[in-house]
């Protein structure tokens, strides 16, 4: 547990926020800084085929010690943190043997309270790692990196545990939807893999949202406000009216489970031109298509009642629901479930209300469900992770490696 914690603290000290404004890969220098650190660590561990490419993708292999052929598997995590909140100068707090009640973050300006986050009550007596209230923590997904490398180190230290080839992959820019764009499948010949990028203890996910980004540009007409009557068209007003007429009950704050949504993530504008950016999410492919049609119809309706067309819609698909690619390989899920049960965890199978590199990778031919890291409240100042959950993630990965050997005869 000590090595696990020290690894995690080293990784979160590096600011690796990704930035969609930059087309390069990785999108930020901090991600490459962490990749170089990890590259050195993998080499120091004596792993095989350690490769860091110019795009910031880092891969390695723990060679098989099995006497018979065993399917090669992979463990994957991403190095970037979300651009939603600061990841600079992260100062983690370790709250040992949490006894309940509020946790003061940093100087006590911000608090982590069971009143706001009832899940805290599940971790009485455990050691919680929190932020100081000024940054995110980075458990998404540096906890996954720390857990994978701690599991690999454990397998190295315990050669009596038989396992096949295990490939490790650390990716950049997952948080901005590009994590699988340049993934080097040619040097990652696993039969299947697991992203270690989930939330609370026991999560096992093999279905996720279908996702797209819709950009609606609104063109106005700007003239001097003193002579604007009958001439000016304020694009900001049109944009605000358009959004106000969107279905209010189909937003992230009003939906859960398998319910989809439209989410306005950005609104920028001037009198002359405005831009609304929505993300579209739905698990069901037909409903997802209907959401595309809904926006197209609304844009057409608004254009029809104006003096000239002023709304332009562009939709770019991001990723699809991995379920159709994972379900034909039920053994991947069965092994993960059995591994969790063997280390005392009740599997919590649930859909991902978001995306993961595993979705894109599954459609690229590498079936890749998602495993828990143990963290909560990702992407913000209230992020925390129990150290004991991280340890259970390590135990789960070790068990998966072991169980793949025993299951290989039936695969």
N, C-alpha and C positions, 0 to 999 in steps of 0.2 A: 504493500500500500504506500510505503514511503517513496519508492521509486516512481510509482504511478503519479503521486502528487507532485514530486519534483519535476517530472516530465511536463505535466500539465502547466505548472507555473512558468516553466521556461518558454513554452510555446505561446502562452497568452501574453507574454511580455512584448511580443512582436506585433506591431500594428499591421494587420493584413486585410483591412477593409478593401473590398473590391469596388470598382467604380465603372459603371456602365457608360460613362461619358468617353472613356478611352477604348479604342478598338483593339489595341495591342493585347497580347496574351503573354503573361498575366497582365491584368489591367492596372496593377499597382506594384511598385517596387518592393513593398513590404512582403508580399507573397513570395517573391523570389528570394528575399532574405531568409524567410523561414524555410523555403525549399532547400537552400544551400545548407542551413543548419541540419535539417533532417537527412540530407544526402550524406553529410559527414557522420551523423549518428548511425545510419544504416551500414555504412562502410566499417565503422568501428565495431559494430555488432557482428561483423563477418558474414553478412548476407551475400547472396550471389546475385549477379546480373543487376547491380545497382546502377540505375541510369536516370539522370536529370537532363531533360532536353531544354532547348531554348525557349519553349513555351511554358516552362514551369511545371511540367508533369514529371512526377518522380515515381519510379517503379523499382521493385526489388523482388527477390524470391528466397524463401526459406526452403531448401531442398528437402525432398522426401526422405524419410528414414524407414519407409515401409518395405518389407521384403517382397511385396506383390504390387502390381500396378494399381494405383488409386487415382480417381479423378482429381485433377488439379482444381483448387478453389482459390478465391480471392477475397481480400478485405480491402475496402476503399473508404477513404474519408477526404474531406476537402479542407484546404488550408486557409481559405479566405473567411472573413467574418462579414456580417451584413453591413451595408453602408447606411442603414437606418439610424444607427446610433454610434457615438464615438467608440473607437477601439484603441485609442491612443493613451498610453500611460495607464494601463489597467493595473489597479491595485487590489488584488483579491483579499478577501477576509476569510479566515478559517474559524468557523464557530464550532468548537468541539462539544460533543454531547449536548446538542440543542435541547433545551428544556421547555420549549414552548414560548408563546408570547411574541412580542415584536423584536425584531433584530434591527438595531441601529446600523445604518450603512454609512461608513466613513465617520464624519463628525456629527451625525445624527440629524442632518437636514432631511434625509430620505430614510424610510423604514420599510422593512419587509415584514408584513403583518399577516397572520392567519385570518384576520378579518377580510382582507382583500384577496389572499391566496390561501384558501382552506387546505390545499394539498400539503402545506407545511406540517399539519398535524400528523401526517403519515410518517414523519421523520423525527419524532421525538427520540432523543437518545443517540441520534446519529451526528456525524460531523458534516456540516454544511459549508460549502464554498460559495461565497456571495461576492458581489461587487462592492465598491465603496460609495455607490450611488452617483458616480459621475461618468461611468462608461458601461458598456456591456461587459460581460465576463469573457465570452469567447468559447464557451463549452460547445457551441455550435460553430465549428465542429472540431475544435482542438482537443476536446475530451475524447472524440473518436480516434484521433491520431494517437493520443497517449495510451488509450486502451488497446489499440491494435499492437503498438510496439511493446507494451508491457506483456501482452499475451505471447507475442513472438519470442521475447526474451525468456519467458517462462518455459516455453517449449524447448528452447535451446538448452536451458538449464536442467531439463528433465527429459533426456533422450529415451527414457522408458515409455514415454507417451508416443505411440506410433501415429504418424500422420503422413499425408501425401505432400506434394508440392503446394506451397501456399504463396500466392502472389500478393504483393502489397501495392496499392496505388494511392497516391496523394495528388489531388487535383486542385487547380486554381479556379476562381471565378464561378463557383457553384451558385453563390448567392445572387448573381446577376444572370443566371440561366445559361451560362456558357461552359459549365464544368465538363460536359462530355463532348464538346465540339471537336477537340483535337486529341481525345483520349487515345493513347497508343495501343490499340488492341493487338498490334503485331508483336509487341513484347509483353503481352499479358494474356497468355494462352490458357486461361482458366476455363473450366467447363461452366462454372457459374460463380457468382460472387455475392457478397453482402456489403452494402454500404452501412457503415456504423455512424448513423447521422440522425437517429430518432430521439424521442424525448424520454418520458418517464420509464422507470424500471419495468421491463417486460414487454415493451412495445415491439411488435413484429408486424411489418406493413408490406403488403404486396399489391396494393392498389392506391392510386393517387388521382388527383384532378387531371382532367384534360384542361389545357391552359393555352390562352392566347392573350395578346395585348392589342387593344383597339385604340387607335389614335384618331381623334376627330378634330380637324382643323376648321376654324370658323373665320371667314374673311369678312371684315367690316369695311367701313369707308370713313376716313378721318378728315374732317375739315375744322376750321376755327370754330370753337364753341359759340362765338358770338353770332355766327351766321349759319348755324348748324340745322335749323329747323327744316325738316323735310329732306335733308341731304345726308346728315351724319347717320351712319349705322355703327353702333358700338358693339364690336364683336364680343366684348366681355359680358354685356347684357344678354346677348343671345346664348352664350355659353352657360351662363348662370341659369337662364330659363330652361335650357335643355337639360341640365343636370337636375334641376328641381323637379322636373317631370319624370325622372327615372323612377322605377319601382323601389320605394323606400324600404320594403321588407326583404329585398334581395341584395343585401349588403353583408359584408363579413360580420358586422356586429349584431346581425339579426338572424344568422344562419348557423347550423351545426350539422354534424354527422355527414350524411350524403347530400345535403342541400348545397346547390351551387349559388353563385352570386356574380354581381358586377361590382367592381371596386374602383372608385376614382382615386388614383394614386398621385395625380399631378394635374394642376390647373394653372396655366400661365397665360398671360395675355396683355394686350394693349387695345386701344380703340380699333386699330387697324387689323390686328390679327390675334386670335386666341387659340389655345390648344388644350383639349381635354384628353387625358390618357387614362384608360380603364384597363384593368386586368379582368379577364373573363375566366371563370372556373366552373367546371361541372364534371361529375364522375361519369354520368351517362352520356354516351356519344351522341345520341339523338337530341337530348336536351342541350348539349353543347352546341350542336349545329343550329338549333332553334334560337340560341342566344345570339349567334352571329346574325341570323336573319332578323331578329328583333331590332338590333342596332341599325342594320341596313334599312329596314322599313322606317324607323324613326327619322333617320337622316333624310330619306326621301320625302317623308311627310313635312318636315321642317322646310326643306327646299321648295316644296310645292306651294307653300303659303307666303314665301318671300318674293320680293321684286325680281330676284335672280338667285340661282343656286349659290349658297354661301357656306354650306357644310360639305366637307369631304371626309370620307371614312376610309381608313386603312387598317386591316386586321392582319397581324402576324402571329402564326401559331408558334407556341413555345415547346410544349411536350404533350404526350398522350398518356392515358392510363395504362400502366404497365401490366395490369392484371391479365390481359389476354396473352401476354408473352411469358408470364411466370406460371400461371395455372397449369399449363401442360406439363410442367416439371414439378409435380407435387412433392417429390422427395426433398427438394430444396427447403420447402416450408416445414416438412416433417422433421428434418434433421435439426433445424433451428428450434422448433417446439420441444423436441426431446432434450436438446441441450439445456434449454432453460429449465425444464422440469428437473433434470438431473442435478442442477445446482441450486434448486430450491426456489425457483421463480415460476409464478403462474403466468403463462404467455397472455399478452393483451393484444389480440389481433384486431386491428382497426385500420380504417382508411387514412391516408395522409391527406390532410387538408392543406396541401401545398405540393411542392415538387421535390425531386431528388435526382442526383446524377443517375441513380439506378433506373429511373424511368427511361431516359434516353439510351442508356447502355443496354437495357433489355431489348429495345427495338433495334439496337445495333448488333444483336446476336449474343449478348452476354446477360442471361437472366440474372436479375440483381435486386432481390427484396431488401428491405431496410430494417436494421436492428437498433434497439435503444442505445443511447449513451448514458441516460439517467438524468438529463438536465431538464430544467423548467424555465419558462418565461424568456425564451430566446429573443434576441435582437433588442434588448432594452436594459435599463439600469436595475431592474428587479430580477435579472437572471440569477439562478443559483443551481447548484448540483450537489447532491449528497455523495461524499467520498465512497460510502459503502455501495451505492448504486454503480459507481464507476468500477469498483472491484468486482461486482457481479457481472458487469459487461465483459471484463477480462476473463472471468471463469467461463462465461458463455462461449466466447471465441475459442478458448482452449477445448471446450467440450465439442464444439462443432468440428474442429480439426480432427479430434479423436473419433467422433461418430461417423465422419465421412468414410473412414477406413472400414468400419464394420458394415456400413450400408452399401459400400461400393459393389458388392457382389450382386445386388438386386437392382442396380442402376443401369 
